[in-house]
């Protein structure tokens, strides 16, 4: 049987000491200008200390107008590098793989937060977003690459491109939203061009051993599972280090009837991937869940809720054979003990049934 505590090597950079990866989790803890706060640093370093082999930041925006939420970490300015450098140093001191997730919210950027109308691949009357010109699309690619270079300078082992959850890269992949007539719209090859040019730019501009991964959604948000399988294959062909599939439920049956009778994890685990690794996220709440994921062929189990509730989720699994995350809801005090700040606890109150309500 594959062990959750096997090391995992990558095409670039250091190996992970185990198969546990911290999910890139929104936490609303950083400063208004995108610089890293002590609270966000504490949250992440505590997960490195707690045993996650791969520690990834929250989504960090690559353009000021790409901000998606209050208190979001930034990578769009050199002013962000000093804080990122300290974070990378501390995560690495525990022998962990330190990664930043690079992000642009696109039409999900709140206008009152960014001070202008949001942008996306094509005009979107539903959100009031305007479509980017070809030149602006090329500038967006350059800004993703520049953000990766900053993370490289800061000492991170690599970056992940957020191509899931209806954010900008996902919006370009979405044929319902991307109605462009230039080289970035139309066919799947054209809709994926933004992503593939960012990948190529990062490989060109960052150090030779820089880890590069991509997060994808296989369904929802206009995604077609068969098309995402093709994007997955294209990423394998160019040698990304791992593809992080956000499945919502690793073991559910796909919504697309073309793939009925299989589990989502199987759809992607069965695609030949050479030395590219597969990470999967979605309702992995226990030692047994994580083991099932790697037994199904995944290389990394991505832990979200369990990592919020237990900074040392991997160590708990190591010590307790049948470990299961805490029952919900939990008290604010419990979350603070696990390294969440008041603002992060406040954000978690938006998740129904997660945090106990104060006595009336």
Helices and strands as residue ranges (DSSP letters): E 20-22, H 38-49, E 54-61, G 64-66, G 78-80, H 81-92, E 97-103, G 106-108, H 111-114, E 119-120, E 130-131, H 134-154, E 158-163, H 168-173, H 188-191, H 193-205, E 211-217, H 225-237, E 242-246, G 257-259, H 264-269, E 277-281, H 287-295, E 300-303, H 305-309, H 313-319, H 332-337, H 342-348
